[in-house]
């Protein structure tokens, strides 16, 4: 039986593993209390970041696009403490863990213990 993650999504998260063969373990999501997700990733040898709106309700996460939101996907709480997401097609899964401090290579960090909008100054909004 799966258990949906129903905690607070606000904070910085690192994707620790994936079923995608080429995944390098360095993708970060920074969820703000203002409903923006900063997606940080490696792009041709350098770090890059994109911002998209997000909604998190009843254990389901939806990312936005210019005309609304993509269908929500379940955020499943795993026994090891990670949260599992699956892509829309259902053929790729990622496991993420909340960060308590920035990674050495990260461009941003969102503090999960603040009121939902505190950042360490490295998120350019």
N, C-alpha and C positions, 0 to 999 in steps of 0.2 A: 504494500500500500504506500502510495506517495504522499508526502506532506508538503503543502505549498509554503513557501517563505512568506510570512506576513509581517515581518519586521519593517523597520525604517530603511528605505533604499538609499537615503542621503548618505554620501560619503564617497571615498575612492575605493575602487575594487580592482583586483588584478585577476586576469584569467589564467589560472594555474595549469590547466590542461584542456585538450580538445580532441575530438575524434578526427579533426582535419589534419592530414599528414604533415603539412608544411607549417603548422603553427609553431611560433618561436617562444611563446611564454611571456611576451613583453607587452601585450595589449592591456590597456587600463581604461576603465570607465569612471568618470567623475560625475556623480549625480548631485546636483544642487537642489536646495529646497525651493528654488524658483522654477523648477520643472525643466531644467536644461541638463542634458547629458553631454559632457565633453569626452569624446572618444579619442584616445591617444594611442598611436600605433607607429610601427616602423614603416617608412616609405622610401624605398630605394636608398637605404643606408643612412637616413636621417629620421628624426622624430617628427611626427606631424599630428595635428589635432583638428577635429571637426566637432561642431556643436549641433545637436538636434534636440527638439523638445521630446519629453517622455512623460508617460503616465504610469503610475504603479498603483493598482487597486486590487484588493482581494487576491493577492498572490499572483497577479498577472501583470506583465510588463509590456508596454506598447511604445514604440518609437514613432516619432512624427516625420512627416515629409511636407512638401509645400502645399498639398491639398488636404491634409488631415493626418490620420494616424494609420500605420500598418496594423494588421490584426494583432491582438495581444497574444503573448506566449506565456506559458506557465513558468514561474520561478520555483523550482523544486528544491526544498531543503534536504540535503544529503546527510547521512549519518556522520561523515567526517567533518561537518561544519561548513562545507562549501555549498554554494547555490548553483544549480544546474539550469542552463537555458538551452533551448533547441531552436534551430533556425525554422523559418516558415515552412520549408519543404519537409522538415522532420528528419533530414539525413545528416545533420552535423550538430554536435552538442559541445558546449563549453561549460567549464566549471570555474566559478569565480569565488574569491575570498575577499573580505573587507580588509583594507589596509589600515594600520594604526599610525603609520608614518609614511612619508613619500618614499618611493623607490629612488635609488641613486640616479637613475636615468630619466625620471619623470619630469615632465614640464609643468605639472599641476598637482594639487592635492586639495581635497575637500574634507574637512574635519567632520566626522559623523557625530561627534559629541556636542557640537555647537547647536545653535538654534535652527540649523538647516541651511544657512546661507554663508557660513564662515568659511573662508578659504585662506590659504597661507600666502596669498598675494601672487601666486603663479598662474592662476586661471584668468585669462584675459576675456572678459565678457563684454 
